[in-house]
Amino acid sequence: MSTLSPSLPGGTWSLGDLTVTRFGYGAMQLAGPGVMGPPADPDGARAVLREAVALGITHIDTADAYGPHFTNRLIREALHPYPGALHIVTKVGATRDANGGWPPAREPDAVRRAVHENLENLGLEALDVVNLRLGDATGPQPGSLAEPFEALADLQRQGLIRHLGVSNATSEQVAEARGIAPIVCVQNLYNLAYRQDDELIDALAAAGIAYVPFFPLGGFSPLQSSALSAVATRLGATPMSIALAWLLQRSPNILLIPGTSSVAHLRENAAGAGLVLSDEDLAELEKIGG
């Protein structure tokens, strides 16, 4: 059994009955360019995964659509048999096309097939957490998730999935999902500059549900990036470190899954997220999202 590292910033959070480090790792960048095909350096990719576990990270985020299939197979090659404390969160609801696009695949049969592909490629008998990815590349889109989410809930009843979540979802879809089956996490675009989910984060925190932001530096305007860089320079840190530290301090239910294909960058992110921002720093950073 691996143990949780006390050195990782943010401590831990519970996804249902699973305890994970709030500082996790997102595996998307381990695939080839455009998240298609194998990585140029498979040994390097496996080294990053092993370093994540060595650091004490117990939350790895992935999807069988990454590659497709290559990222999950790398995770299995690098880490299987998995440490007892390690939990892998995956997602279904999108596939890949020949041009590298992400067409939706949310029909019940497609959802069931994706779950079985994740199980096979990760080498698992049950998936810890499965997120249903909604919307499209432009963001969340309105509409019912009942049909695909009910398919996931059925797979959960069969014992193939332990816990459920949603990704790229509207607040209405989060509420609809919770009416079908309990969820343990919501994974959406959120950062200093893109704060449309502020109310949702607070509501989820009150309900004990994790919020997992992706693209911690995505969607910044040049002006916002300049403001973040100015704070980072003053504190002797990188913009990514400031962005990650701010997210950890924003709410206790926020879990981080920054991605990288570099061992050195992984260590830098883990150290940088532990930066403690003062009230003055936070006030200056708040202006970025204003």
Contacts in CASP RR format, 6 or more apart in sequence:
PFRMAT RR
TARGET T0000
AUTHOR 0000-0000-0000
METHOD contacts of the structure
MODEL  1
MSTLSPSLPGGTWSLGDLTVTRFGYGAMQLAGPGVMGPPADPDGARAVLR
EAVALGITHIDTADAYGPHFTNRLIREALHPYPGALHIVTKVGATRDANG
GWPPAREPDAVRRAVHENLENLGLEALDVVNLRLGDATGPQPGSLAEPFE
ALADLQRQGLIRHLGVSNATSEQVAEARGIAPIVCVQNLYNLAYRQDDEL
IDALAAAGIAYVPFFPLGGFSPLQSSALSAVATRLGATPMSIALAWLLQR
SPNILLIPGTSSVAHLRENAAGAGLVLSDEDLAELEKIGG
1 83 0 8 1.000
1 84 0 8 1.000
1 85 0 8 1.000
2 53 0 8 1.000
2 56 0 8 1.000
2 58 0 8 1.000
2 83 0 8 1.000
2 84 0 8 1.000
2 85 0 8 1.000
2 86 0 8 1.000
3 56 0 8 1.000
3 85 0 8 1.000
4 11 0 8 1.000
4 12 0 8 1.000
4 19 0 8 1.000
4 21 0 8 1.000
4 56 0 8 1.000
4 58 0 8 1.000
4 85 0 8 1.000
5 21 0 8 1.000
5 55 0 8 1.000
5 56 0 8 1.000
5 57 0 8 1.000
7 55 0 8 1.000
7 56 0 8 1.000
8 21 0 8 1.000
8 22 0 8 1.000
8 23 0 8 1.000
8 55 0 8 1.000
8 56 0 8 1.000
8 57 0 8 1.000
8 270 0 8 1.000
9 22 0 8 1.000
9 23 0 8 1.000
9 245 0 8 1.000
9 248 0 8 1.000
9 270 0 8 1.000
9 272 0 8 1.000
9 273 0 8 1.000
9 274 0 8 1.000
10 21 0 8 1.000
10 22 0 8 1.000
10 23 0 8 1.000
10 248 0 8 1.000
10 273 0 8 1.000
10 274 0 8 1.000
11 21 0 8 1.000
11 22 0 8 1.000
11 23 0 8 1.000
12 19 0 8 1.000
12 20 0 8 1.000
12 21 0 8 1.000
12 22 0 8 1.000
12 58 0 8 1.000
13 19 0 8 1.000
13 20 0 8 1.000
13 22 0 8 1.000
13 210 0 8 1.000
13 252 0 8 1.000
13 253 0 8 1.000
13 255 0 8 1.000
14 20 0 8 1.000
15 87 0 8 1.000
15 89 0 8 1.000
15 128 0 8 1.000
15 129 0 8 1.000
15 163 0 8 1.000
15 184 0 8 1.000
15 185 0 8 1.000
15 210 0 8 1.000
16 163 0 8 1.000
16 184 0 8 1.000
17 162 0 8 1.000
18 87 0 8 1.000
18 128 0 8 1.000
18 129 0 8 1.000
18 162 0 8 1.000
18 163 0 8 1.000
18 184 0 8 1.000
19 58 0 8 1.000
19 85 0 8 1.000
20 58 0 8 1.000
20 59 0 8 1.000
20 87 0 8 1.000
20 255 0 8 1.000
21 56 0 8 1.000
21 57 0 8 1.000
21 58 0 8 1.000
21 59 0 8 1.000
22 59 0 8 1.000
22 248 0 8 1.000
22 254 0 8 1.000
22 255 0 8 1.000
22 256 0 8 1.000
23 57 0 8 1.000
23 244 0 8 1.000
23 248 0 8 1.000
23 256 0 8 1.000
23 270 0 8 1.000
23 273 0 8 1.000
24 52 0 8 1.000
24 57 0 8 1.000
24 58 0 8 1.000
24 59 0 8 1.000
24 60 0 8 1.000
24 61 0 8 1.000
24 255 0 8 1.000
24 256 0 8 1.000
24 257 0 8 1.000
24 258 0 8 1.000
25 49 0 8 1.000
25 52 0 8 1.000
25 57 0 8 1.000
25 59 0 8 1.000
25 60 0 8 1.000
25 61 0 8 1.000
25 257 0 8 1.000
25 258 0 8 1.000
25 259 0 8 1.000
25 266 0 8 1.000
26 60 0 8 1.000
26 61 0 8 1.000
26 62 0 8 1.000
26 257 0 8 1.000
26 258 0 8 1.000
26 259 0 8 1.000
27 49 0 8 1.000
27 60 0 8 1.000
27 61 0 8 1.000
27 62 0 8 1.000
27 66 0 8 1.000
27 71 0 8 1.000
27 74 0 8 1.000
27 75 0 8 1.000
27 259 0 8 1.000
28 35 0 8 1.000
28 61 0 8 1.000
28 62 0 8 1.000
28 63 0 8 1.000
28 66 0 8 1.000
28 71 0 8 1.000
28 259 0 8 1.000
29 35 0 8 1.000
29 259 0 8 1.000
29 260 0 8 1.000
29 261 0 8 1.000
30 39 0 8 1.000
30 45 0 8 1.000
30 48 0 8 1.000
30 49 0 8 1.000
30 66 0 8 1.000
30 70 0 8 1.000
30 71 0 8 1.000
30 74 0 8 1.000
30 261 0 8 1.000
31 37 0 8 1.000
31 38 0 8 1.000
31 39 0 8 1.000
31 66 0 8 1.000
31 67 0 8 1.000
31 70 0 8 1.000
31 71 0 8 1.000
32 38 0 8 1.000
32 39 0 8 1.000
32 40 0 8 1.000
32 67 0 8 1.000
32 70 0 8 1.000
34 100 0 8 1.000
35 65 0 8 1.000
35 66 0 8 1.000
35 67 0 8 1.000
35 100 0 8 1.000
36 67 0 8 1.000
36 68 0 8 1.000
36 96 0 8 1.000
36 100 0 8 1.000
37 67 0 8 1.000
37 68 0 8 1.000
37 70 0 8 1.000
38 67 0 8 1.000
38 70 0 8 1.000
39 45 0 8 1.000
39 70 0 8 1.000
39 74 0 8 1.000
39 261 0 8 1.000
41 261 0 8 1.000
42 74 0 8 1.000
44 261 0 8 1.000
44 263 0 8 1.000
45 74 0 8 1.000
45 78 0 8 1.000
45 261 0 8 1.000
46 74 0 8 1.000
46 77 0 8 1.000
46 78 0 8 1.000
47 78 0 8 1.000
47 263 0 8 1.000
48 260 0 8 1.000
48 261 0 8 1.000
48 262 0 8 1.000
48 263 0 8 1.000
48 266 0 8 1.000
49 60 0 8 1.000
49 74 0 8 1.000
49 75 0 8 1.000
49 78 0 8 1.000
49 79 0 8 1.000
50 78 0 8 1.000
50 79 0 8 1.000
51 263 0 8 1.000
51 266 0 8 1.000
51 267 0 8 1.000
52 60 0 8 1.000
52 266 0 8 1.000
53 79 0 8 1.000
53 83 0 8 1.000
53 86 0 8 1.000
55 266 0 8 1.000
55 267 0 8 1.000
55 270 0 8 1.000
57 270 0 8 1.000
58 83 0 8 1.000
58 85 0 8 1.000
58 86 0 8 1.000
58 87 0 8 1.000
59 87 0 8 1.000
59 89 0 8 1.000
59 255 0 8 1.000
59 257 0 8 1.000
60 75 0 8 1.000
60 86 0 8 1.000
60 87 0 8 1.000
60 88 0 8 1.000
60 89 0 8 1.000
61 88 0 8 1.000
61 89 0 8 1.000
61 90 0 8 1.000
61 187 0 8 1.000
61 212 0 8 1.000
61 257 0 8 1.000
62 71 0 8 1.000
62 72 0 8 1.000
62 75 0 8 1.000
62 88 0 8 1.000
62 89 0 8 1.000
62 90 0 8 1.000
62 122 0 8 1.000
63 71 0 8 1.000
63 72 0 8 1.000
63 90 0 8 1.000
63 91 0 8 1.000
63 92 0 8 1.000
63 94 0 8 1.000
63 118 0 8 1.000
63 133 0 8 1.000
64 71 0 8 1.000
64 72 0 8 1.000
64 90 0 8 1.000
64 92 0 8 1.000
64 114 0 8 1.000
64 117 0 8 1.000
64 118 0 8 1.000
64 121 0 8 1.000
65 91 0 8 1.000
65 93 0 8 1.000
65 94 0 8 1.000
65 95 0 8 1.000
65 96 0 8 1.000
65 102 0 8 1.000
65 114 0 8 1.000
66 72 0 8 1.000
67 96 0 8 1.000
68 95 0 8 1.000
68 96 0 8 1.000
69 117 0 8 1.000
69 121 0 8 1.000
72 90 0 8 1.000
72 118 0 8 1.000
72 121 0 8 1.000
72 122 0 8 1.000
73 121 0 8 1.000
75 88 0 8 1.000
75 122 0 8 1.000
76 121 0 8 1.000
76 122 0 8 1.000
76 123 0 8 1.000
79 86 0 8 1.000
80 122 0 8 1.000
80 123 0 8 1.000
82 88 0 8 1.000
82 124 0 8 1.000
87 128 0 8 1.000
87 129 0 8 1.000
88 122 0 8 1.000
88 124 0 8 1.000
88 127 0 8 1.000
88 128 0 8 1.000
88 129 0 8 1.000
89 128 0 8 1.000
89 129 0 8 1.000
89 130 0 8 1.000
89 131 0 8 1.000
89 185 0 8 1.000
89 212 0 8 1.000
90 118 0 8 1.000
90 122 0 8 1.000
90 127 0 8 1.000
90 129 0 8 1.000
90 130 0 8 1.000
90 131 0 8 1.000
91 130 0 8 1.000
91 131 0 8 1.000
91 132 0 8 1.000
91 133 0 8 1.000
91 167 0 8 1.000
91 187 0 8 1.000
92 105 0 8 1.000
92 110 0 8 1.000
92 111 0 8 1.000
92 114 0 8 1.000
92 115 0 8 1.000
92 118 0 8 1.000
92 130 0 8 1.000
92 131 0 8 1.000
92 132 0 8 1.000
92 133 0 8 1.000
92 152 0 8 1.000
93 104 0 8 1.000
93 105 0 8 1.000
93 106 0 8 1.000
93 110 0 8 1.000
93 111 0 8 1.000
93 114 0 8 1.000
93 132 0 8 1.000
93 133 0 8 1.000
93 134 0 8 1.000
93 148 0 8 1.000
94 102 0 8 1.000
94 103 0 8 1.000
94 104 0 8 1.000
94 105 0 8 1.000
94 133 0 8 1.000
95 102 0 8 1.000
95 103 0 8 1.000
95 104 0 8 1.000
95 105 0 8 1.000
95 110 0 8 1.000
95 114 0 8 1.000
96 102 0 8 1.000
96 103 0 8 1.000
97 103 0 8 1.000
101 137 0 8 1.000
102 136 0 8 1.000
102 137 0 8 1.000
104 135 0 8 1.000
104 136 0 8 1.000
105 111 0 8 1.000
105 114 0 8 1.000
106 132 0 8 1.000
106 134 0 8 1.000
106 145 0 8 1.000
106 147 0 8 1.000
106 148 0 8 1.000
107 147 0 8 1.000
107 148 0 8 1.000
108 147 0 8 1.000
108 148 0 8 1.000
108 150 0 8 1.000
108 151 0 8 1.000
111 132 0 8 1.000
111 148 0 8 1.000
111 151 0 8 1.000
111 152 0 8 1.000
111 155 0 8 1.000
112 151 0 8 1.000
112 155 0 8 1.000
115 127 0 8 1.000
115 130 0 8 1.000
115 152 0 8 1.000
115 155 0 8 1.000
115 160 0 8 1.000
115 161 0 8 1.000
116 160 0 8 1.000
118 124 0 8 1.000
118 127 0 8 1.000
118 130 0 8 1.000
119 125 0 8 1.000
119 126 0 8 1.000
119 127 0 8 1.000
119 160 0 8 1.000
126 159 0 8 1.000
126 160 0 8 1.000
126 161 0 8 1.000
126 162 0 8 1.000
127 160 0 8 1.000
127 161 0 8 1.000
127 162 0 8 1.000
128 162 0 8 1.000
128 163 0 8 1.000
129 161 0 8 1.000
129 162 0 8 1.000
129 163 0 8 1.000
129 164 0 8 1.000
129 165 0 8 1.000
129 184 0 8 1.000
129 185 0 8 1.000
130 152 0 8 1.000
130 155 0 8 1.000
130 161 0 8 1.000
130 163 0 8 1.000
130 164 0 8 1.000
130 165 0 8 1.000
131 164 0 8 1.000
131 165 0 8 1.000
131 166 0 8 1.000
131 167 0 8 1.000
131 185 0 8 1.000
131 187 0 8 1.000
132 145 0 8 1.000
132 148 0 8 1.000
132 149 0 8 1.000
132 152 0 8 1.000
132 164 0 8 1.000
132 165 0 8 1.000
132 166 0 8 1.000
132 167 0 8 1.000
132 177 0 8 1.000
133 167 0 8 1.000
133 168 0 8 1.000
134 140 0 8 1.000
134 141 0 8 1.000
134 145 0 8 1.000
134 166 0 8 1.000
134 167 0 8 1.000
134 168 0 8 1.000
134 169 0 8 1.000
134 170 0 8 1.000
134 173 0 8 1.000
135 141 0 8 1.000
135 168 0 8 1.000
135 169 0 8 1.000
136 168 0 8 1.000
139 168 0 8 1.000
139 189 0 8 1.000
140 168 0 8 1.000
140 169 0 8 1.000
140 170 0 8 1.000
140 173 0 8 1.000
140 188 0 8 1.000
141 170 0 8 1.000
142 170 0 8 1.000
142 172 0 8 1.000
142 173 0 8 1.000
143 170 0 8 1.000
143 172 0 8 1.000
143 173 0 8 1.000
144 173 0 8 1.000
144 176 0 8 1.000
145 166 0 8 1.000
145 169 0 8 1.000
145 173 0 8 1.000
145 176 0 8 1.000
145 177 0 8 1.000
146 176 0 8 1.000
146 180 0 8 1.000
149 164 0 8 1.000
149 166 0 8 1.000
149 176 0 8 1.000
149 177 0 8 1.000
149 180 0 8 1.000
149 181 0 8 1.000
150 180 0 8 1.000
152 161 0 8 1.000
152 164 0 8 1.000
152 181 0 8 1.000
153 164 0 8 1.000
153 180 0 8 1.000
153 181 0 8 1.000
155 161 0 8 1.000
156 162 0 8 1.000
156 163 0 8 1.000
156 164 0 8 1.000
156 181 0 8 1.000
163 182 0 8 1.000
163 183 0 8 1.000
163 184 0 8 1.000
163 185 0 8 1.000
164 177 0 8 1.000
164 181 0 8 1.000
164 182 0 8 1.000
164 183 0 8 1.000
164 184 0 8 1.000
165 177 0 8 1.000
165 183 0 8 1.000
165 184 0 8 1.000
165 185 0 8 1.000
165 186 0 8 1.000
165 187 0 8 1.000
166 173 0 8 1.000
166 174 0 8 1.000
166 177 0 8 1.000
166 183 0 8 1.000
166 186 0 8 1.000
166 187 0 8 1.000
167 186 0 8 1.000
167 187 0 8 1.000
167 188 0 8 1.000
168 187 0 8 1.000
168 188 0 8 1.000
168 189 0 8 1.000
169 177 0 8 1.000
169 186 0 8 1.000
169 188 0 8 1.000
171 197 0 8 1.000
171 199 0 8 1.000
171 200 0 8 1.000
174 183 0 8 1.000
174 186 0 8 1.000
174 200 0 8 1.000
174 204 0 8 1.000
177 183 0 8 1.000
183 209 0 8 1.000
184 209 0 8 1.000
184 210 0 8 1.000
185 209 0 8 1.000
185 210 0 8 1.000
185 211 0 8 1.000
185 212 0 8 1.000
185 255 0 8 1.000
186 200 0 8 1.000
186 204 0 8 1.000
186 209 0 8 1.000
186 210 0 8 1.000
186 211 0 8 1.000
186 212 0 8 1.000
187 211 0 8 1.000
187 212 0 8 1.000
187 213 0 8 1.000
187 214 0 8 1.000
188 197 0 8 1.000
188 200 0 8 1.000
188 211 0 8 1.000
188 212 0 8 1.000
188 213 0 8 1.000
188 214 0 8 1.000
189 213 0 8 1.000
189 214 0 8 1.000
189 215 0 8 1.000
189 218 0 8 1.000
190 196 0 8 1.000
190 197 0 8 1.000
190 201 0 8 1.000
190 211 0 8 1.000
190 213 0 8 1.000
190 214 0 8 1.000
190 247 0 8 1.000
191 213 0 8 1.000
191 215 0 8 1.000
191 216 0 8 1.000
191 217 0 8 1.000
191 218 0 8 1.000
191 219 0 8 1.000
191 220 0 8 1.000
191 243 0 8 1.000
191 247 0 8 1.000
192 220 0 8 1.000
192 224 0 8 1.000
192 228 0 8 1.000
192 243 0 8 1.000
192 246 0 8 1.000
192 285 0 8 1.000
192 288 0 8 1.000
192 289 0 8 1.000
193 218 0 8 1.000
193 219 0 8 1.000
193 220 0 8 1.000
193 221 0 8 1.000
193 224 0 8 1.000
193 288 0 8 1.000
193 289 0 8 1.000
194 215 0 8 1.000
194 218 0 8 1.000
194 219 0 8 1.000
194 289 0 8 1.000
195 289 0 8 1.000
197 211 0 8 1.000
200 211 0 8 1.000
201 211 0 8 1.000
201 250 0 8 1.000
201 251 0 8 1.000
201 253 0 8 1.000
201 254 0 8 1.000
202 251 0 8 1.000
204 210 0 8 1.000
204 211 0 8 1.000
204 253 0 8 1.000
205 211 0 8 1.000
205 251 0 8 1.000
205 252 0 8 1.000
205 253 0 8 1.000
208 253 0 8 1.000
209 253 0 8 1.000
210 253 0 8 1.000
210 254 0 8 1.000
210 255 0 8 1.000
211 251 0 8 1.000
211 253 0 8 1.000
211 254 0 8 1.000
211 255 0 8 1.000
212 254 0 8 1.000
212 255 0 8 1.000
212 256 0 8 1.000
212 257 0 8 1.000
213 247 0 8 1.000
213 254 0 8 1.000
213 256 0 8 1.000
214 257 0 8 1.000
216 240 0 8 1.000
216 243 0 8 1.000
216 244 0 8 1.000
216 247 0 8 1.000
216 256 0 8 1.000
216 258 0 8 1.000
217 239 0 8 1.000
217 240 0 8 1.000
217 243 0 8 1.000
220 228 0 8 1.000
220 288 0 8 1.000
224 288 0 8 1.000
224 289 0 8 1.000
225 239 0 8 1.000
227 284 0 8 1.000
227 287 0 8 1.000
227 288 0 8 1.000
228 239 0 8 1.000
228 242 0 8 1.000
228 243 0 8 1.000
228 285 0 8 1.000
228 288 0 8 1.000
229 239 0 8 1.000
231 242 0 8 1.000
231 281 0 8 1.000
231 284 0 8 1.000
231 285 0 8 1.000
232 238 0 8 1.000
232 239 0 8 1.000
232 241 0 8 1.000
232 242 0 8 1.000
235 242 0 8 1.000
235 275 0 8 1.000
235 281 0 8 1.000
237 245 0 8 1.000
237 272 0 8 1.000
237 275 0 8 1.000
238 268 0 8 1.000
238 272 0 8 1.000
240 258 0 8 1.000
240 268 0 8 1.000
240 269 0 8 1.000
240 272 0 8 1.000
241 268 0 8 1.000
241 269 0 8 1.000
241 271 0 8 1.000
241 272 0 8 1.000
241 273 0 8 1.000
241 274 0 8 1.000
241 275 0 8 1.000
242 275 0 8 1.000
242 277 0 8 1.000
242 285 0 8 1.000
244 256 0 8 1.000
244 258 0 8 1.000
244 269 0 8 1.000
244 272 0 8 1.000
244 273 0 8 1.000
244 274 0 8 1.000
245 272 0 8 1.000
245 273 0 8 1.000
245 274 0 8 1.000
245 275 0 8 1.000
245 276 0 8 1.000
245 277 0 8 1.000
246 277 0 8 1.000
246 282 0 8 1.000
246 285 0 8 1.000
247 254 0 8 1.000
247 256 0 8 1.000
248 254 0 8 1.000
248 256 0 8 1.000
248 273 0 8 1.000
248 274 0 8 1.000
249 276 0 8 1.000
249 277 0 8 1.000
249 282 0 8 1.000
256 273 0 8 1.000
258 269 0 8 1.000
258 273 0 8 1.000
259 266 0 8 1.000
259 269 0 8 1.000
260 266 0 8 1.000
260 269 0 8 1.000
277 285 0 8 1.000
END
